[in-house]
Amino acid sequence: MKFLIFLLAMTLSTASYTQKNFEEDTFPTSSGDLNITFIGHGTLMFQWDGKVIHVDPVMREADYSQMPKADLILVTHEHPDHLDTNALRKILKDNTKVVMTQACYDMLEDPGSMDIKVMANGDEWNFDSVDIKTIPAYNMVHKRPNGGFYHPKGRGNGYILDFGGERVLVAGDTENIPEIKALKDIDIAFLPMNLPYTMTPEMVADAAKAFKPDILYPYHYGSTDTGELIKLMNGVDGVQVRVRQLQ
């Protein structure tokens, strides 16, 4: 019995340690530091100016009962590796705002229990000094076996967040679409890179060379070789590629 209790305690301790072992980067802004926590896959957490913002929280990437409660939650689209109502409910506070697409909202069994704002492509909104703009996220090339796109145009959002002048793009599940390539003044960009659902390294490089974010994070990259992107971006002035654990 003592051995079982010891084993359980060690298991809980290891789980707690693993939960806290996420990579983080910090950036200065005009209103204090922006801290980015790289949870995994398409899942991120931003902390800035006393606020906690979760992006696509899902239980497969973290135990959200142990994560900081959210002031704001952003959901890019309705696929289960991005929309997880169990994870959402574990980080809700009384005043948590949840931003999502109409397709996400339509999938909720009990949307009335959450304070939801539906945003479509091109919408803009200010949340407590964080300016938010949505852009499209969709496929132009990669399709399902039945001929339909993995991410049809109009269903998914990318988000541009302005944290005290530091502009962050979380592109969602998309390809190197014209709307991304036309962006300007993006400081930090998260671009997805895994087949067959989103971009190849060549597509990510094509997009990044067009809008030139100061810092480029490939994310949602699965088993894709991130070294290929680094090679493709070698010699591109003004864009720093950073790879974090976001498989």
NUKOL-912848 format. One record per residue (C-alpha): chain; residue number from 1; residue in three letters; x, y, z. Coordinates in steps of 0.05 Angstrom, whole numbers, padded with zeros to 5 digits. Each point is the difference from the previous one (the first is absolute). Layout:
// residues N
   ch     i    aa       xx       yy       zz
    A   NUM   ALA        X        Y        Z
...
//
This chain:
// residues 247
   ch     i    aa       xx       yy       zz
    A     1   MET    00000    00000    00000
    A     2   LYS    00056    00049    00018
    A     3   PHE    00033   -00015   -00066
    A     4   LEU   -00064    00014   -00038
    A     5   ILE   -00009    00066    00037
    A     6   PHE    00072    00018   -00016
    A     7   LEU   -00010   -00018   -00073
    A     8   LEU   -00063    00042   -00004
    A     9   ALA    00035    00059    00032
    A    10   MET    00057   -00006   -00049
    A    11   THR   -00049   -00004   -00058
    A    12   LEU   -00036    00063    00023
    A    13   SER    00065    00036    00011
    A    14   THR    00024   -00018   -00070
    A    15   ALA   -00066    00022   -00031
    A    16   SER    00004    00066    00036
    A    17   TYR    00072    00010   -00023
    A    18   THR   -00016   -00017   -00072
    A    19   GLN   -00059    00048    00001
    A    20   LYS    00046    00058    00019
    A    21   ASN    00054   -00019   -00050
    A    22   PHE   -00025    00041   -00058
    A    23   GLU    00048    00044   -00040
    A    24   GLU   -00010    00075    00007
    A    25   ASP    00024    00063   -00035
    A    26   THR   -00007    00071    00025
    A    27   PHE   -00004    00064   -00041
    A    28   PRO   -00001    00073    00023
    A    29   THR   -00060    00043   -00018
    A    30   SER   -00021    00071    00016
    A    31   SER   -00043   -00028    00056
    A    32   GLY    00046   -00051    00032
    A    33   ASP    00025   -00067   -00021
    A    34   LEU   -00038   -00048   -00045
    A    35   ASN    00012   -00072    00022
    A    36   ILE   -00015   -00056   -00050
    A    37   THR   -00007   -00071    00025
    A    38   PHE    00006   -00054   -00053
    A    39   ILE   -00049   -00054    00022
    A    40   GLY    00001   -00045   -00062
    A    41   HIS   -00028   -00010   -00070
    A    42   GLY   -00045    00061   -00013
    A    43   THR   -00007    00016    00074
    A    44   LEU    00031    00063    00031
    A    45   MET   -00007    00045    00060
    A    46   PHE    00015    00074    00003
    A    47   GLN    00008    00040    00065
    A    48   TRP    00002    00075   -00005
    A    49   ASP   -00021    00060    00042
    A    50   GLY   -00030   -00044    00053
    A    51   LYS   -00042   -00040   -00050
    A    52   VAL    00003   -00074   -00019
    A    53   ILE   -00019   -00017   -00071
    A    54   HIS   -00006   -00073   -00023
    A    55   VAL   -00001   -00020   -00073
    A    56   ASP   -00031   -00066   -00021
    A    57   PRO    00004   -00033    00069
    A    58   VAL   -00007   -00076   -00005
    A    59   MET    00008   -00053    00053
    A    60   ARG    00046   -00043   -00043
    A    61   GLU    00053    00054    00006
    A    62   ALA   -00007    00018    00074
    A    63   ASP   -00040   -00013    00063
    A    64   TYR   -00041    00063   -00001
    A    65   SER   -00024   -00011    00071
    A    66   GLN    00071    00020    00018
    A    67   MET    00007    00059   -00048
    A    68   PRO   -00010    00074    00016
    A    69   LYS   -00073    00022   -00007
    A    70   ALA   -00015    00039   -00063
    A    71   ASP   -00021    00072   -00009
    A    72   LEU   -00007   -00014   -00074
    A    73   ILE   -00002   -00064   -00042
    A    74   LEU    00008   -00001   -00075
    A    75   VAL   -00021   -00060   -00041
    A    76   THR    00021   -00002   -00073
    A    77   HIS   -00047   -00053   -00027
    A    78   GLU   -00044   -00059    00017
    A    79   HIS    00047   -00060   -00009
    A    80   PRO    00010   -00039    00065
    A    81   ASP    00074    00015    00004
    A    82   HIS   -00020    00073    00007
    A    83   LEU   -00069    00001    00031
    A    84   ASP   -00005   -00039    00065
    A    85   THR   -00058    00021    00044
    A    86   ASN    00028   -00040    00059
    A    87   ALA    00063    00041   -00001
    A    88   LEU   -00039    00065   -00009
    A    89   ARG   -00043   -00012    00061
    A    90   LYS    00060   -00015    00044
    A    91   ILE    00030    00069   -00011
    A    92   LEU   -00063    00042    00003
    A    93   LYS   -00010    00055    00052
    A    94   ASP   -00063    00039    00011
    A    95   ASN    00021    00053   -00050
    A    96   THR    00039   -00042   -00051
    A    97   LYS   -00014    00020   -00072
    A    98   VAL    00003   -00054   -00053
    A    99   VAL    00011    00019   -00073
    A   100   MET   -00016   -00051   -00053
    A   101   THR   -00027   -00010   -00070
    A   102   GLN   -00073   -00013   -00017
    A   103   ALA    00018   -00072   -00018
    A   104   CYS    00028   -00009    00070
    A   105   TYR   -00061    00031    00032
    A   106   ASP   -00047   -00045   -00039
    A   107   MET    00035   -00062    00029
    A   108   LEU   -00008    00019    00073
    A   109   GLU   -00052   -00039    00040
    A   110   ASP   -00009    00055    00052
    A   111   PRO    00028    00066   -00027
    A   112   GLY   -00043    00040    00050
    A   113   SER    00047   -00021    00057
    A   114   MET    00058    00039   -00032
    A   115   ASP    00007    00074   -00017
    A   116   ILE    00013   -00008   -00074
    A   117   LYS    00015    00050   -00054
    A   118   VAL   -00005   -00027   -00071
    A   119   MET    00049    00033   -00047
    A   120   ALA    00002   -00010   -00076
    A   121   ASN    00058    00011   -00047
    A   122   GLY    00018    00074   -00002
    A   123   ASP   -00034    00019    00066
    A   124   GLU    00035    00045    00050
    A   125   TRP   -00010    00006    00075
    A   126   ASN    00036    00029    00060
    A   127   PHE    00004   -00042    00063
    A   128   ASP    00025    00038    00060
    A   129   SER    00056    00036   -00039
    A   130   VAL    00015   -00060   -00045
    A   131   ASP   -00019    00016   -00072
    A   132   ILE   -00023   -00062   -00037
    A   133   LYS   -00010   -00007   -00075
    A   134   THR   -00021   -00064   -00034
    A   135   ILE    00026   -00023   -00068
    A   136   PRO   -00020   -00060   -00042
    A   137   ALA    00031   -00068    00010
    A   138   TYR   -00011   -00051   -00056
    A   139   ASN    00028   -00048   -00051
    A   140   MET    00010    00015   -00073
    A   141   VAL    00037   -00064   -00019
    A   142   HIS   -00006   -00057    00050
    A   143   LYS   -00065   -00039   -00001
    A   144   ARG   -00033   -00060    00032
    A   145   PRO   -00008   -00065   -00040
    A   146   ASN   -00072    00022   -00015
    A   147   GLY    00026    00063   -00034
    A   148   GLY   -00020    00049    00054
    A   149   PHE    00052    00046    00031
    A   150   TYR    00024   -00017    00070
    A   151   HIS   -00015    00071    00020
    A   152   PRO   -00051    00034   -00046
    A   153   LYS    00003    00075   -00007
    A   154   GLY   -00044    00038    00049
    A   155   ARG   -00002   -00051    00056
    A   156   GLY    00066    00012    00037
    A   157   ASN    00033    00061    00030
    A   158   GLY    00071    00023    00007
    A   159   TYR    00010    00053    00053
    A   160   ILE    00043    00063    00001
    A   161   LEU    00010    00024    00071
    A   162   ASP    00030    00067    00018
    A   163   PHE    00034   -00001    00069
    A   164   GLY    00023    00070    00013
    A   165   GLY    00026    00008   -00071
    A   166   GLU    00027   -00070   -00006
    A   167   ARG   -00041   -00032   -00056
    A   168   VAL   -00007   -00075    00003
    A   169   LEU   -00030   -00044   -00054
    A   170   VAL   -00029   -00068    00018
    A   171   ALA   -00018   -00024   -00069
    A   172   GLY   -00043   -00060    00017
    A   173   ASP   -00005   -00059   -00048
    A   174   THR    00015    00032   -00067
    A   175   GLU    00044    00000   -00062
    A   176   ASN    00041    00058   -00028
    A   177   ILE   -00062    00037   -00020
    A   178   PRO    00000    00071   -00030
    A   179   GLU   -00030    00030    00064
    A   180   ILE    00061   -00022    00040
    A   181   LYS    00051    00019   -00053
    A   182   ALA   -00029    00071   -00003
    A   183   LEU    00009    00012    00075
    A   184   LYS    00046    00056    00025
    A   185   ASP    00034    00018    00065
    A   186   ILE   -00005   -00069    00033
    A   187   ASP    00051   -00008    00055
    A   188   ILE   -00012   -00073    00018
    A   189   ALA   -00033   -00051   -00045
    A   190   PHE   -00024   -00071    00013
    A   191   LEU   -00009   -00038   -00065
    A   192   PRO   -00024   -00073   -00004
    A   193   MET    00043   -00050   -00036
    A   194   ASN   -00025   -00071   -00008
    A   195   LEU   -00028   -00041   -00056
    A   196   PRO   -00051   -00013   -00025
    A   197   TYR   -00038    00050    00042
    A   198   THR    00038    00065   -00004
    A   199   MET    00066    00023   -00030
    A   200   THR    00064   -00031   -00026
    A   201   PRO    00066    00032    00022
    A   202   GLU    00002    00031   -00069
    A   203   MET   -00069    00032    00010
    A   204   VAL    00020    00027    00068
    A   205   ALA    00063    00030   -00029
    A   206   ASP   -00039    00029   -00058
    A   207   ALA   -00048    00035    00047
    A   208   ALA    00054    00024    00048
    A   209   LYS    00042    00029   -00057
    A   210   ALA   -00061    00039   -00022
    A   211   PHE   -00021    00033    00066
    A   212   LYS    00066   -00006    00038
    A   213   PRO   -00017   -00007    00073
    A   214   ASP    00057    00017    00047
    A   215   ILE   -00006   -00068    00033
    A   216   LEU   -00029   -00062   -00033
    A   217   TYR   -00023   -00060    00041
    A   218   PRO   -00021   -00062   -00039
    A   219   TYR   -00055   -00034    00040
    A   220   HIS   -00049   -00057   -00007
    A   221   TYR    00057   -00034   -00037
    A   222   GLY   -00008   -00073    00020
    A   223   SER    00056   -00042   -00029
    A   224   THR    00020    00052   -00052
    A   225   ASP    00074    00014   -00001
    A   226   THR    00007    00071    00026
    A   227   GLY    00072    00000   -00025
    A   228   GLU   -00027    00005   -00071
    A   229   LEU   -00033    00067    00017
    A   230   ILE    00064    00025    00032
    A   231   LYS    00038   -00016   -00064
    A   232   LEU   -00053    00034   -00043
    A   233   MET    00003    00063    00043
    A   234   ASN    00076    00002    00003
    A   235   GLY    00023    00068   -00025
    A   236   VAL   -00068    00033    00004
    A   237   ASP    00015    00066    00034
    A   238   GLY   -00044    00023    00057
    A   239   VAL   -00034   -00066    00016
    A   240   GLN    00024   -00042    00058
    A   241   VAL   -00026   -00072    00001
    A   242   ARG   -00010   -00030    00069
    A   243   VAL   -00020   -00072    00011
    A   244   ARG   -00035   -00021    00064
    A   245   GLN   -00034   -00064    00022
    A   246   LEU   -00066    00009   -00037
    A   247   GLN   -00008   -00067   -00036
//
